[in-house]
């Protein structure tokens, strides 16, 4: 996030209950501002940057 000039919080969830509450059926998942933006694949750093730029 610092690469993009953003401040924010990053949290890694490993508890299956927490993951299911976020409506992610396939891991890995990425949630930005409460919205699932990726699920079911491991994103590369550049892919995450592109999502955060949008």
C-alpha positions in Angstrom: 0.0 0.0 0.0 2.9 2.3 0.7 4.0 1.8 -2.9 0.8 3.5 -4.0 0.8 6.2 -1.4 -2.1 4.8 0.5 -2.6 4.4 4.2 -4.7 1.4 5.3 -5.0 -1.7 7.2 -4.2 -5.2 6.0 -5.5 -8.2 7.8 -4.9 -11.8 7.1 -7.8 -14.1 8.0 -7.1 -17.7 8.6 -10.2 -18.6 10.6 -12.7 -20.4 8.3 -15.7 -18.8 10.0 -14.3 -15.3 9.3 -13.7 -16.2 5.7 -17.2 -17.6 5.3 -18.7 -14.5 6.8 -17.1 -12.5 4.1 -18.8 -14.6 1.5 -15.6 -16.0 0.1 -16.2 -19.6 -1.1 -12.7 -20.2 -2.5 -9.5 -19.0 -0.9 -7.4 -16.9 -1.4 -9.6 -13.8 -1.3 -9.1 -10.1 -1.3 -11.6 -7.7 0.2 -11.3 -3.9 -0.4 -13.6 -1.6 1.5 -15.9 -4.4 2.5 -16.3 -5.7 -1.1 -14.9 -9.0 -2.4 -12.7 -8.1 -5.4 -11.0 -11.4 -5.9 -11.6 -15.0 -4.8 -10.1 -18.3 -5.7 -6.7 -17.3 -6.9 -3.4 -16.1 -5.5 -2.9 -12.6 -6.8 0.5 -11.3 -7.8 1.8 -8.0 -6.3 1.1 -6.2 -9.6 -2.5 -7.5 -9.8 -3.2 -6.3 -6.2 -1.7 -2.8 -7.1 -4.0 -2.6 -10.1 -7.0 -3.4 -8.0 -6.1 -0.8 -5.4 -5.5 1.8 -8.1 -9.1 1.4 -9.4 
